[in-house]
Amino acid sequence: MSEVTEMLKDKAGLSDTTKKNYVNQHKTIVRIIGENIKESSEENILEKLKDTKPNVMKLYLNLCILVRRHFKLGVDKLEEKRDELKKEIDEYYEDKKANTDLILPDYKEVVAYTNKLYKDKEYVKFIINYLMINYGVRNKDVDVFITDSAKKVSDTINYIVLGKNQATWVINDYKTIKNYGAKKIIIKAKKFLDALNKIPINAWLLNNGTEHIQETGLATTLKRILFNNLTEGTYFKIIMKHINTQSNSINLLQYYSQTRGTDYQSLVKYYNTDQNKIIVKDDDDEDD
């Protein structure tokens, strides 16, 4: 039994994915340091890992600390370095946020682009951009099946039920579902409902058919659809920058925490390019 497998036996509650990540990280660490973690000194671990990127080294040190603690070995030097790396990484993200703020497109540009898609009858592209810019979601969230009845779909996929006066967006498959559960969003915007009525029903949105897009091609496909080939992460930064300029945007960031499925602290740390505000969004019908 490997040292990491032995350590994991005492770690109840870890997901299979986390365990798999630990095992894979362990293989890489052992290859780099030239021996098992428990057989290596703290000095050797730090010396051999020093050329890895700060965020990667921090991950590796976390695992080294877990393993060494399991075998009741010292970790003081590893913890000290990990704390230094955390500060370095935090400073990097602060600088990155500040620089990003200077080059981000304006929120109104993205809204205008989205509305133009509707006017140009690019309905699938309009729907994708509408969901992204109004709800700040990730790529997988907009990989939806469009249907006229929830009874026709599995509760393991993301789908939109098109009704007469509203659309019900159910998100069952996304990054942080274990923390937030299935998300349900009601949309009544007239343009959005009209666009849904103009595309094939009981079909996947991205392929306009029964064939589901491969997850490996999702990010690339969506990037071609979004404004200036931006990513969903950049869209969310645009949202954060915009809402921080609004006079009524204080004290309720919880809305976007729920629609995106990300805790408040992470939103502020990784996406908030301006100031630490809390935002409320109380009207999903933005047709202007």
Backbone as a ProteinNet text record, in pm:
[ID]
protein_1_A
[PRIMARY]
MSEVTEMLKDKAGLSDTTKKNYVNQHKTIVRIIGENIKESSEENILEKLKDTKPNVMKLYLNLCILVRRHFKLGVDKLEEKRDELKKEIDEYYEDKKANTDLILPDYKEVVAYTNKLYKDKEYVKFIINYLMINYGVRNKDVDVFITDSAKKVSDTINYIVLGKNQATWVINDYKTIKNYGAKKIIIKAKKFLDALNKIPINAWLLNNGTEHIQETGLATTLKRILFNNLTEGTYFKIIMKHINTQSNSINLLQYYSQTRGTDYQSLVKYYNTDQNKIIVKDDDDEDD
[TERTIARY]
84.4	0	88.2	62.7	142.5	113.9	203.8	187.1	64.1	32.2	-83.6	-213.2	-214.8	-332.8	-356.6	-247.9	-258.7	-311.1	-262.3	-308.1	-456.9	-499.3	-638	-737	-691.8	-780.1	-835.9	-761.1	-803.8	-874.4	-898	-962.1	-1105.3	-1195.6	-1336.3	-1398.5	-1490.7	-1566.1	-1507.6	-1388.8	-1330.4	-1400.3	-1423	-1487	-1388.6	-1441.8	-1356.3	-1264.9	-1317.2	-1237.4	-1118	-1143.4	-1035.2	-929.6	-974.2	-879.8	-795.6	-861.1	-789.2	-685.8	-724.2	-630.7	-509.7	-534.6	-424.6	-328.8	-385.1	-302	-216.2	-277.1	-202.8	-96.1	-132	-33.6	83.2	51.3	155.4	255.3	206.8	296	393.2	340.5	424.4	527.3	482.2	573.1	686.8	652.7	754.1	855.2	804.6	894.6	990.7	938	1021.3	1123.9	1080.1	1171.8	1259	1222.2	1306.6	1288	1188	1161.1	1023.9	977.9	850.4	857.5	742.6	736.6	783.3	740	774	921.9	988.6	1130.5	1220.6	1157.7	1233.4	1235	1339.2	1345.3	1265.7	1226	1156.2	1244.3	1372.5	1466.4	1472.1	1475.9	1482.4	1354.3	1240.6	1111.9	1107.6	1146.6	1142.9	1241.7	1358.3	1459.3	1414.1	1356.7	1317.7	1191.8	1106.8	982.1	994.7	1111	1123.8	1099.9	1117.3	1101	959.5	870.5	730.9	660	553.1	477.6	420.4	409.2	364.7	234.3	133.6	5.1	14.8	99.7	119.3	199.4	304.2	385.4	302.4	210.8	123.1	37.5	-14.8	-92.3	-6.5	114.5	203.9	241.6	266.8	301.6	185.2	64.3	-53.8	-55.1	-29.4	-30.4	87.7	203.9	320.9	294.2	227.6	195.4	97.9	-2.8	-99.9	-31.8	53.4	121.6	214.5	293.9	390.3	319.3	209.1	132.1	79	34.9	-19.1	86.3	210.5	319.4	393.8	329	381.8	523.5	543	670.6	655.8	767	765	716.6	644.7	593.4	612.6	685	695.9	751	856.8	918.8	828.5	757.8	665.3	548.3	497.2	387	430	551.7	602.5	611	662.5	672.8	534.7	443.6	307.5	242.3	263.5	207.6	268.2	397.6	462.7	402.8	379.2	321.6	179.7	104.1	-32.8	-32.8	58.5	67.7	108.7	203.6	250.9	138.8	61.5	-49.4	-157	-187.6	-287.8	-245.5	-118.2	-67.8	-75.4	-49.2	-58	-199.9	-298	-436.6	-481.9	-431.9	-465.2	-413.2	-288	-230.2	-305.6	-341.2	-412.1	-548.8	-618.4	-749.2	-737.5	-636.3	-618	-589.1	-503.1	-470.4	-588.8	-663.9	-781	-884.1	-899.4	-997.7	-973.6	-847.8	-813	-847.1	-851.7	-869.2	-1003.8	-1084.3	-1212.9	-1305.4	-1375.8	-1479.4	-1587.1	-1659.3	-1766.4	-1886.8	-1954.9	-2075.4	-2176	-2190.3	-2288.5	-2253.1	-2123.1	-2081.9	-2131.3	-2120.9	-2164.2	-2316.1	-2387.3	-2533.1	-2574.6	-2507	-2538.2	-2512.1	-2401.9	-2369.4	-2477.4	-2522.7	-2626.1	-2756.5	-2796.1	-2919.3	-2909	-2789.7	-2770.1	-2787.1	-2742.1	-2761.3	-2909.7	-2990.3	-3134.9	-3189.8	-3150	-3197.7	-3154.1	-3034.5	-2983	-3036.4	-3125.9	-3189.6	-3090	-2982.2	-2885.7	-2933	-3039.8	-3111.2	-3032.7	-2962.6	-2883.8	-2773.7	-2704.4	-2598.4	-2656.3	-2772.3	-2837.5	-2868.7	-2925.4	-2962.6	-2839.5	-2732	-2608.3	-2557.8	-2547.5	-2495.7	-2589.4	-2718.9	-2815.8	-2796.6	-2783.9	-2766	-2633.9	-2529.2	-2397.5	-2392.4	-2443.7	-2427.5	-2530.5	-2642.5	-2744.4	-2731.6	-2667.5	-2661.7	-2520.2	-2420.8	-2282.9	-2247.4	-2303.6	-2283.9	-2160	-2128.5	-2014.1	-2057.4	-1957.9	-1984.6	-2087.8	-2068.9	-2155.9	-2301.4	-2323.3	-2459.9	-2544.8	-2480.6	-2556.1	-2559.1	-2501.1	-2511.7	-2644.3	-2751.3	-2886.6	-2965.7	-3060.3	-3157.6	-3284.3	-3336.8	-3458.1	-3577.9	-3675.1	-3788.8	-3918.8	-4029.3	-4158.7	-4215.7	-4140.5	-4186.8	-4069.3	-4064.1	-3957.2	-3966.1	-4083.2	-4101.1	-4023.5	-3981.3	-3911.9	-3760.2	-3711.9	-3567.5	-3525.3	-3398.7	-3341	-3306.8	-3313.4	-3278.8	-3127.4	-3051.4	-2905.3	-2844.6	-2927.9	-2876.7	-2930.2	-2875.4	-2925.1	-3028.3	-3138.1	-3242.4	-3324	-3391.3	-3482.9	-3620.1	-3717.8	-3855.7	-3922.5	-3966	-4029.6	-4179.7	-4230.6	-4373	-4431.2	-4556.4	-4622.6	-4571.6	-4555.4	-4517.9	-4383.2	-4316.3	-4187.3	-4107.8	-3978.9	-3890.8	-3832.3	-3824	-3767.3	-3634.8	-3529.5	-3394.2	-3349.7	-3327.6	-3286.6	-3143.7	-3055.5	-2913.5	-2875.1	-2862.8	-2830.7	-2685.4	-2617.3	-2480.3	-2389.9	-2321	-2228.2	-2122.4	-2022	-1900.2	-1923.7	-2008.2	-2021	-2157.5	-2215.9	-2349.7	-2353.3	-2243.1	-2241.9	-2258.1	-2217.3	-2229.8	-2363.4	-2418.4	-2536.6	-2662.1	-2646.3	-2762.1	-2807	-2913.2	-2966.1	-3012.9	-2984.3	-3026.6	-3149.2	-3241.3	-3362.9	-3384.8	-3390.6	-3404.7	-3523.5	-3611.4	-3728.3	-3695.7	-3717.6	-3687.9	-3815.5	-3850.4	-3972.4	-3945.1	-3819.4	-3783.5	-3843.4	-3910.5	-3983	-3890	-3777.9	-3683.8	-3631.7	-3603	-3551	-3653.8	-3778.2	-3883.9	-3907.2	-3902.6	-3921.6	-3809.2	-3686.4	-3572.8	-3587.8	-3631.7	-3652.4	-3758	-3859.2	-3965.8	-3920.8	-3806.1	-3758.3	-3657.7	-3622.7	-3525.5	-3593.1	-3529.5	-3590.7	-3617.8	-3732.1	-3769.3	-3732.7	-3718.5	-3676.7	-3547.3	-3452.3	-3322.1	-3216.6	-3090.7	-2980.7	-2958.4	-2940.6	-2925	-2804.7	-2690.5	-2568.2	-2561.1	-2621	-2618	-2749.1	-2850.2	-2983	-3029.3	-3004.4	-3045.2	-3034.4	-3039.1	-3037.8	-2896	-2796.7	-2658.3	-2602.9	-2551.2	-2497.4	-2352.3	-2317	-2180.6	-2084.7	-1966.3	-1866.7	-1816.2	-1800.8	-1757.5	-1620.3	-1535.3	-1401.1	-1403.6	-1512.9	-1521.5	-1609.6	-1662.6	-1759.1	-1697.8	-1584.4	-1522.7	-1487.5	-1431.1	-1393	-1514.4	-1619.6	-1742.8	-1803.4	-1810.8	-1871.3	-1786.1	-1656.1	-1567.1	-1593.1	-1626.2	-1656.1	-1787.3	-1872.8	-2005	-2003.7	-1918.1	-1916.4	-1847.9	-1876.7	-1824.8	-1671.3	-1616.9	-1471.5	-1396.6	-1463.9	-1403.1	-1354.4	-1428.4	-1393.1	-1434.9	-1390.4	-1429	-1540.1	-1604.2	-1710.1	-1654.8	-1529.7	-1468.9	-1453.3	-1415.9	-1402.6	-1539.1	-1641	-1777	-1814.9	-1779.4	-1817.8	-1741.1	-1617.3	-1541.4	-1603.5	-1654.2	-1723.1	-1846.6	-1919.9	-2037.7	-1997.5	-1894.3	-1850.1	-1808.2	-1735.9	-1691.9	-1812.7	-1909.5	-2028.9	-2110.6	-2141.1	-2230	-2165.1	-2034.5	-1965.6	-1972.1	-2018.5	-2031.6	-2173.3	-2265	-2405	-2437.3	-2515.1	-2547.3	-2632.6	-2705.6	-2793	-2733.3	-2601.2	-2540.2	-2476.6	-2503.2	-2440.9	-2519	-2443.7	-2494.9	-2575.5	-2562.2	-2624.6	-2555.9	-2434.9	-2363.6	-2416.8	-2500.6	-2553.1	-2624.3	-2684	-2754.8	-2659.8	-2545.1	-2451.5	-2379.1	-2367.8	-2311.8	-2399.5	-2531	-2624.9	-2635.1	-2645.3	-2662.2	-2537.1	-2421	-2296.2	-2259.1	-2300	-2263	-2120.9	-2090.3	-1956.3	-1971	-1891.1	-1903.6	-1856	-1907.2	-1881.8	-1732.3	-1654.8	-1512.8	-1440	-1477.9	-1413.6	-1449.4	-1573.2	-1613.4	-1527.3	-1510.7	-1433.4	-1286.2	-1232.7	-1089.7	-1051.2	-1130.2	-1089.1	-1157.8	-1273.1	-1347.8	-1372.4	-1374	-1407.4	-1290.4	-1297.4	-1187.2	-1192.1	-1293.1	-1305.2	-1301.9	-1413.9	-1414.5	-1504.7	-1490.1	-1556.2	-1699.4	-1789.1	-1927.9	-2018.9	-2138.6	-2239.6	-2351.2	-2397.6	-2485	-2620.8	-2724.4	-2856.4	-2898.7	-2961.7	-3017.9	-3161	-3257.3	-3394	-3487.8	-3433.2	-3519.6	-3446.8	-3497.4	-3427.7	-3467.9	-3558.5	-3609.5	-3539.5	-3420.9	-3342.4	-3346.9	-3445.9	-3462.7	-3400.9	-3352	-3301	-3160.8
-119.7	0	125	216.6	338.2	429.5	522.2	612.6	701	741.8	827.8	749.4	625.3	540.4	514.5	491.2	469.3	593.1	710.4	836.4	859.4	827.3	851.6	762.6	650	560.2	628.6	724.7	795.4	927	955.5	1080.8	1053.7	1049.4	1024.1	1147.9	1125.2	1235.6	1293.8	1247.7	1298.2	1236.1	1314.6	1262.6	1175.8	1093.1	1008.3	1094.1	1207.6	1297.3	1352.8	1394.3	1447.8	1341	1221.3	1111.7	1083.5	1084.2	1060.1	1169.4	1294.2	1406	1390.7	1348.5	1327.9	1219.1	1111.3	1000.7	1047.5	1122.4	1172.1	1273.1	1361.6	1458.1	1386.4	1282.3	1207.1	1147.2	1092.7	1033.9	1139.7	1258.8	1366.9	1411.8	1426.2	1469.7	1370.3	1243	1138.8	1140.3	1162.8	1168.7	1286.9	1401.5	1522.3	1511.8	1464.5	1463.8	1337.8	1237.5	1118.9	1013.4	1029.6	930.9	957.1	865	885.7	1007.3	1069.6	1189.7	1160.6	1048.9	1017.1	984.3	951.2	917.6	1036	1145.3	1263.6	1366.7	1445.5	1553.5	1673.2	1759.6	1881.5	1965.8	1970.1	2048.7	1997.1	1865.5	1807.6	1835.3	1822.6	1849.3	1993.1	2086.8	2228.3	2257.5	2198.1	2220.8	2166.3	2047.6	1983.6	2047.8	2104.4	2163.4	2312.5	2370.6	2517	2575.4	2496	2548.5	2533	2475.7	2465.4	2598.7	2620.7	2745.2	2756.4	2880	2898.3	2827.7	2838.9	2775.9	2624	2571	2425.6	2377.3	2452.1	2414.6	2413.1	2508	2511.9	2385.4	2340.6	2216.4	2097.6	2090.1	1979.4	1981.3	2100.2	2110.6	2068.5	2101	2057.8	1906	1837.5	1690.8	1638.4	1699.6	1657.3	1670.5	1780.2	1803.4	1697.7	1665.6	1562.9	1428.2	1391.7	1262.2	1258.5	1363.1	1364.3	1368.1	1442.3	1442.5	1303.3	1233.9	1098.3	1006.8	1025.9	941.7	1008.4	1114.6	1183.6	1236.7	1298.8	1361.4	1512.8	1581.1	1726.3	1794	1905.1	1979.2	2130.5	2174.9	2318.7	2397.2	2346.6	2417.5	2418.3	2308.2	2300.7	2397.5	2404.7	2495.7	2641.3	2670.5	2807.2	2849.1	2759.7	2790	2800.7	2714.8	2720.6	2854.5	2904.3	3034.6	3147.1	3136.6	3236.1	3234.1	3114.1	3099.7	3155	3132.3	3183.7	3335.5	3400.3	3545.4	3589.9	3517.1	3549	3534.1	3426.9	3402.3	3507.9	3544.3	3648.9	3781.1	3814.3	3938.8	3933.3	3815.4	3798.5	3824.4	3768.3	3786.6	3931.5	3998.9	4139.8	4221.6	4196.3	4266.8	4232.8	4104.9	4061.2	4126.7	4136.1	4201.3	4347.2	4415.3	4556.2	4577.2	4491	4502	4465.7	4363.2	4321.6	4431.8	4504	4611.3	4716.7	4735.9	4839.8	4799.6	4670	4625.1	4556.8	4539	4472.2	4555.4	4489.4	4560.9	4610.2	4711.4	4762.8	4668.8	4659	4575.3	4610.8	4740.5	4784.6	4734.9	4718.6	4664.9	4521.8	4444.2	4303.8	4296.1	4382.5	4386.9	4426.3	4526.1	4570.3	4457.9	4386.8	4272.8	4165.6	4140	4040.3	4079.3	4204.7	4252.2	4250.1	4277.7	4273.1	4130.6	4034	3894.3	3863	3917.4	3895.9	3962.5	4087.3	4159.8	4091.1	4030.3	3960.4	3817.4	3781	3649.1	3535.4	3569.2	3468	3418.1	3341.7	3312.8	3225	3125.1	3039.9	3122	3201.8	3287	3388	3442.3	3536.9	3470.7	3350.5	3279.4	3254.6	3209.1	3182.1	3309	3415.7	3541.4	3600.5	3586.8	3637.4	3568.1	3437.8	3362.3	3398.1	3410.2	3440.3	3578.8	3679.2	3816.4	3851.9	3782.7	3813	3730.4	3614.5	3527	3486.7	3525.7	3501.5	3355.4	3268.8	3124.7	3075.6	2949	2885.3	2818.8	2766	2704	2591.7	2499.9	2382.3	2419.9	2530.3	2571.6	2600.8	2651.8	2688.6	2576	2463.1	2344.1	2277.8	2327.2	2290.4	2221.1	2141.6	2079.1	2162.8	2204.2	2285	2191.8	2203	2111	2182.7	2119.2	2174.9	2103.9	2007.1	1936.1	1874	1897.9	1840.3	1688.2	1633.7	1489	1420.9	1498.5	1442.5	1435.6	1486.4	1493.1	1428.3	1395.7	1337.5	1448.3	1415.8	1515.1	1519.3	1462.3	1468	1565.4	1624.2	1717.1	1857.6	1954.9	2091.7	2111.8	2175.3	2193.3	2319	2363.1	2477	2430.7	2445.5	2412.9	2541.2	2540	2657.3	2652.8	2747.7	2759.9	2876.3	2905.3	3011.8	3149.2	3171	3303.4	3307.8	3194.9	3193.2	3070	3077	2963.1	2923.5	2793.7	2743.7	2674.7	2732.6	2682.8	2601.1	2473	2382.2	2336.9	2359.4	2328.8	2217.8	2097.7	1980	1937	1988.4	1944.4	2066.4	2095.6	2208.8	2186	2269.4	2246.7	2227.4	2309	2308.2	2257.7	2165.2	2117.6	2051.6	1989.8	1925.4	2026.9	2151.2	2256	2328.6	2343.8	2428.3	2352.8	2230.1	2155	2205.6	2146.1	2187.4	2332.9	2407.4	2547.4	2558.7	2644.4	2666	2815.8	2859.9	3002.8	3023	3112.9	3147.4	3271.8	3264.7	3376.5	3415.7	3545	3594	3698.9	3725.7	3827.3	3792.6	3888.6	3863.4	3822.3	3890.6	3856	3713.4	3678	3544.6	3438.3	3460.2	3363.3	3354.6	3469.1	3469.3	3392.1	3412.1	3341.5	3190.6	3148	3005.5	2948	3027.8	2983	2974.8	3035.4	3038.7	2926.6	2847.2	2740.2	2604.9	2496.7	2363.9	2329.9	2268.7	2228.7	2081.7	2042.2	1907.3	1870	1961.2	1946	2016.9	1976.2	2043.4	2181	2279.2	2417.6	2435.4	2384.1	2411.3	2340.1	2223.5	2151.2	2157.2	2220.1	2225.2	2087.1	1988.8	1854.5	1758.8	1632.1	1530.4	1494.2	1529.7	1496.7	1598.4	1550.2	1636.6	1671.8	1797.9	1841.4	1775.2	1739.7	1681.4	1786.7	1747.6	1844.2	1901.7	1823.4	1870.9	1986.9	1997.5	2105.6	2221.1	2212.5	2311.9	2450.6	2460.4	2591.3	2660.4	2585.1	2642.7	2689.5	2609.8	2646	2773.7	2782.1	2899.1	3024.3	3008.3	3122.3	3188.3	3109.6	3164.8	3242.3	3212.3	3274.9	3402.7	3407.7	3521.5	3642.1	3759.5	3886.2	3885.2	3918.4	3926.8	3799.3	3685.5	3556.3	3550	3614.7	3612.3	3480.2	3456.9	3336.7	3370.2	3266	3290.4	3355.4	3323.2	3386.2	3535.9	3577.2	3719.5	3786.7	3718.8	3773.8	3805.1	3714.8	3737.8	3855	3872.6	3988.5	4117.9	4114.5	4230.9	4264.1	4159.7	4178.8	4241.2	4186.7	4237.7	4383.8	4417.6	4556.2	4648.2	4604	4685.4	4708.5	4602.5	4618.4	4698.1	4700.3	4780.4	4930.2	4967.2	5109.5	5160.4	5071.4	5108.8	5159.7	5265.9	5326.7	5235.3	5143	5052.9	4912.4	4902	4769	4724.4	4799.1	4766.6	4656.1	4572.2	4480.4	4358.4	4304.7	4173.5	4098.2	4059.1	3979	3834.9	3802.2	3666.4	3618.3	3711.6	3671.6	3598.2	3661.8	3601.1	3482.1	3481.6	3364.5	3243.4	3263	3153.1	3116.3	3216.5	3183.6	3119.3	3162	3102.6	2976.9	2972.5	2859.4	2874.6	2993.9	3024.2	3101.3	3066.8	3136.3	3280.9	3363.9	3507.8	3539.6	3474	3502.9	3478	3372.1	3341.7	3445.3	3491.3	3595.2	3718.9	3759.6	3880.2	3859.4	3742.9	3718.6	3704.7	3631.2	3596.4	3675.4	3734.9	3799.4	3948.7	3992.4	4131.3	4221.7	4288.4	4370.8	4511.4	4540.1	4674.3	4670.4	4699	4705.1	4598.3	4578.6	4469.2	4506.2	4491.3	4529	4407.3	4421.9	4316.9	4367	4281.1	4325.7	4257.2	4329.5	4270.2	4283.8	4179	4183	4133.1	4221.8	4183.7	4182.1	4191	4187.5	4115.1	3998.1	3921.7	3961.1	4054.8	4091.6	4217.5	4199.2	4312.9	4317.1	4387	4389.2	4512.8	4607.5	4728.6	4710.2
0	0	0	-91	-99.5	18.7	44.7	157.9	142.7	20.5	1.8	19.9	-24.7	-5.9	142	215	358.8	429.6	386.3	445.4	417.4	295.4	255.8	330.6	381.3	456.6	580.8	633.9	754.9	725.2	596.1	556.9	511.9	607.6	574	510.1	420.9	362.7	235.6	194.9	70.8	-49.1	-151.9	-272.8	-350.3	-438.6	-522.4	-609.9	-655.1	-739.4	-661.9	-537	-453.5	-427.8	-397.7	-373.5	-497.4	-612.6	-737.6	-762.3	-733.3	-750.2	-658.5	-533.9	-440.4	-489.7	-540.4	-589.5	-706.9	-799.3	-915.8	-874.8	-780.1	-730.6	-663.1	-589.2	-518.6	-616.2	-726.3	-827.3	-879.7	-904.8	-957.2	-854	-729.5	-622.6	-603.9	-598.6	-579.2	-694.1	-814.7	-931.2	-919.2	-871.9	-861.8	-749.6	-633.3	-518.1	-513.8	-593.1	-605.8	-499.4	-415.5	-310.2	-249.7	-165.4	-98.1	-5.4	15.6	98.5	241	296.3	435.3	453.1	341.6	347.7	315.9	276.2	235.9	348.1	354.7	453.4	402.9	495.4	456.1	364	394.6	314.3	170.3	155.1	20.7	-57.1	9.6	-56	-106.5	-21.3	-59.3	-172.4	-166.3	-269.2	-405.1	-404.2	-530.6	-590.9	-507.7	-557.7	-586.9	-562	-568.4	-707.4	-812.7	-949.1	-1003.5	-924.9	-969.2	-947.3	-1021.6	-1008.3	-866.6	-813.7	-674.8	-640.8	-728.8	-697.8	-701.6	-790.8	-799.3	-678.8	-643.9	-528.4	-401.4	-389.4	-272	-264.2	-377	-381.2	-336.4	-391	-357.5	-209	-156.1	-14.4	74.4	32.7	109.2	124.5	13.9	18.8	100.2	83.4	161.8	311.5	347.3	488.4	539.3	460.4	500.5	522.5	428.5	437.2	558.5	575.7	686.1	822.4	830	954.6	985.6	882.2	901.7	962.8	920.9	971.4	1086.6	1142.8	1261.2	1239.6	1122.8	1088.4	1090.8	1106	1115.2	987.3	1003.1	887.3	902.6	1003.5	1031.8	913.2	851.4	739.8	616.9	596.6	482.7	502.6	624.7	654.3	639.3	682.5	671.1	524.1	441.7	298.4	235.2	276.1	222.2	254.9	375.1	413.9	330.3	301.2	216.2	76.2	26.5	-106.9	-112.9	-7	-2.2	-13.8	57.1	50.3	-89.5	-148.1	-283.6	-385.4	-371.8	-464.3	-448.1	-324.3	-299	-362	-348.3	-407.4	-559.4	-615.7	-760.5	-809.2	-738.5	-780	-763	-660.4	-643	-760.2	-800.6	-914.9	-1043.1	-1055.9	-1176.2	-1185.4	-1071.3	-1071	-1111.8	-1059.6	-1090	-1238.2	-1295.4	-1436.9	-1525	-1482	-1558.2	-1564.8	-1456.9	-1449.8	-1558	-1592.4	-1689.5	-1832.6	-1860.1	-1998.1	-2024.4	-1921.5	-1941.8	-2031.3	-2123.2	-2197.4	-2101.9	-2142.2	-2057.7	-2063	-1951.5	-1941.8	-2051.8	-2078.5	-2178	-2318	-2344.7	-2474.6	-2491.5	-2384.9	-2391	-2404.2	-2331.2	-2341.4	-2482.7	-2539.8	-2675.7	-2776.3	-2757.1	-2843.6	-2833.4	-2711.9	-2689.1	-2757.6	-2743.6	-2807.7	-2959.4	-3011.3	-3157.1	-3208.9	-3130.9	-3171	-3188	-3098.8	-3109	-3235.5	-3258.1	-3376.5	-3505.1	-3502.9	-3620.7	-3631.7	-3542.1	-3540.2	-3514.5	-3442.6	-3399.5	-3262.5	-3264.3	-3140.5	-3042.8	-3092.1	-3002.6	-2935.6	-3013.9	-2958.8	-2859.5	-2892.1	-2802.3	-2668.2	-2672.2	-2549.2	-2462	-2523.5	-2448.8	-2382	-2457.7	-2403.7	-2299.5	-2319.8	-2222.5	-2086.9	-2090.8	-1965.6	-1898.5	-1977.8	-1922.4	-1858.2	-1928.1	-1879.2	-1772.4	-1769.2	-1668.3	-1540.8	-1550.2	-1432.7	-1392	-1470.5	-1431.4	-1413.3	-1496.3	-1479.4	-1553.3	-1532.5	-1598.2	-1729	-1799.5	-1929.8	-1921.8	-1826.5	-1820	-1792.9	-1723.2	-1688.9	-1812.1	-1918.9	-2038.8	-2142.1	-2107.5	-2192.6	-2158.2	-2218.7	-2177.6	-2289	-2244.5	-2334	-2326.3	-2440.8	-2445.1	-2461.8	-2373.5	-2377	-2340.6	-2370.1	-2331.5	-2209.6	-2155.4	-2036.6	-1962.4	-1831.9	-1750.1	-1746.6	-1776.8	-1776.3	-1888.6	-1987	-2102.4	-2083.9	-1970.9	-1953	-1821.3	-1813.7	-1692.7	-1593.3	-1464	-1363	-1336.9	-1428.8	-1418	-1518.3	-1604.5	-1704.7	-1677.4	-1747.3	-1740.3	-1851	-1816.4	-1917.7	-1891	-1995.2	-1985.5	-2032.8	-1945.8	-1982	-2031.7	-2156.4	-2215.6	-2192.7	-2115.1	-2091.2	-2169.8	-2147.4	-2221.4	-2180	-2051.6	-2002.4	-1930.7	-1921.6	-1854.4	-1895.3	-1871.3	-1893	-1757.9	-1733.5	-1608.3	-1639.8	-1589.2	-1614.3	-1494.1	-1515	-1408.1	-1436.1	-1338	-1355.9	-1258	-1311.4	-1230.7	-1241.5	-1342.5	-1369.5	-1376.9	-1266.9	-1265.7	-1158.6	-1158.6	-1081.1	-931.8	-872.1	-725.6	-677.9	-752.1	-717.3	-579.7	-536	-404.2	-291.5	-317.8	-216.7	-222.6	-342.4	-358.9	-402.8	-450.1	-498.4	-634.4	-686.4	-816.3	-809.4	-915.6	-923.1	-1013.7	-974.6	-1053.1	-1069.2	-1194.2	-1224	-1316.6	-1279.6	-1361.2	-1443.4	-1573.8	-1663.1	-1738	-1731.5	-1795.3	-1903.8	-1931.8	-2031.6	-2168.4	-2229.3	-2354.8	-2468.3	-2480.2	-2587.3	-2569.8	-2446.9	-2419.2	-2455.1	-2414.8	-2446.3	-2596.7	-2662.9	-2808.5	-2877.2	-2831.2	-2890.2	-2872.6	-2754.5	-2730.2	-2824.9	-2853.1	-2943	-3088.4	-3118.3	-3256.1	-3286.5	-3186.1	-3208.1	-3186.1	-3232.5	-3217.1	-3070.5	-3045.7	-2910.4	-2891.1	-2766.3	-2730.9	-2803	-2789.9	-2854.1	-2769.7	-2787.2	-2718.3	-2779	-2696	-2741.6	-2833.3	-2792.9	-2867.1	-3001.3	-3010.5	-3137.7	-3214.1	-3150.9	-3213.3	-3258.3	-3175.2	-3212.2	-3095.7	-3124.6	-3019.8	-2976.8	-3058.4	-3025.3	-2926.5	-2814.9	-2711.4	-2742.6	-2727.2	-2752.9	-2654.3	-2700.3	-2612.4	-2514.2	-2387.9	-2285.6	-2317.3	-2383.2	-2415.7	-2514.9	-2591.1	-2690	-2645.4	-2523.6	-2476.1	-2462.9	-2396	-2372.6	-2503.4	-2596.9	-2726.4	-2803.4	-2802.8	-2872.9	-2816.5	-2685.2	-2622.2	-2641.7	-2641.3	-2660	-2794.6	-2895.9	-3028.6	-3029.5	-2932.3	-2926.1	-2843.1	-2742.2	-2651.8	-2715.1	-2661.6	-2712.2	-2717.6	-2835	-2854.2	-2815.3	-2827.8	-2793.5	-2649	-2560.6	-2419.6	-2356.3	-2234.9	-2160.8	-2062.2	-2008.5	-1910	-1784.1	-1749.3	-1632.7	-1651.7	-1772.8	-1802	-1801.6	-1852.6	-1847	-1702.6	-1612.2	-1473.6	-1413.5	-1453.4	-1407.3	-1459.1	-1581	-1637.5	-1554.2	-1516	-1431.3	-1298.5	-1236.2	-1106.4	-1116.2	-1222.1	-1239.4	-1256	-1332.2	-1358.4	-1231.6	-1160.6	-1045.2	-932.9	-930.5	-830.4	-859	-976.8	-1009.6	-988.3	-953.4	-941.7	-801.2	-794.8	-665	-578.2	-639.5	-562.6	-547.9	-562.6	-566.7	-435.5	-328.8	-200.9	-128.7	-63.1	39.8	-3.5	-123.2	-151	-265.5	-249.1	-348.9	-349.8	-253.5	-241.2	-367.8	-441	-563.5	-657.6	-686.1	-779.7	-719.2	-589.7	-523.7	-551.3	-550.7	-574.2	-721.4	-811	-952.9	-1011	-963.3	-1013.4	-935.7	-807.7	-724.4	-674.1	-621.8	-570.9	-441	-342.2	-214.8	-226.9	-138.1	-141	-141.8	-56.6	-45.7	-177.2	-247.6	-375.6	-481.6	-481	-576	-558.8	-435.8	-406.5	-442.3	-408.8	-427.6	-574.2	-652.2	-786.8	-897.8	-869.1	-976	-955.5	-832.2	-806	-842	-957	-1003.2	-945.3	-867.6	-813.1	-662	-598.1	-453	-393.7	-265.6	-195.6	-160.7	-259.6	-236.8	-245.2	-193.3	-201.7	-291.9	-380.1	-487.4	-484.1	-519.4	-535.1	-680.7	-731.9	-865	-851.3	-867.9	-836.4	-956.7	-1078.3	-1194.9	-1306.7	-1345.8	-1446.8	-1588.2	-1601.8	-1732.8	-1781	-1841.1	-1887.4	-2039	-2092.5	-2236.8	-2301.1	-2222	-2283.6	-2338
[MASK]
++++++++++++++++++++++++++++++++++++++++++++++++++++++++++++++++++++++++++++++++++++++++++++++++++++++++++++++++++++++++++++++++++++++++++++++++++++++++++++++++++++++++++++++++++++++++++++++++++++++++++++++++++++++++++++++++++++++++++++++++++++++++++++++++++++++++++++++++++++++++++++++++

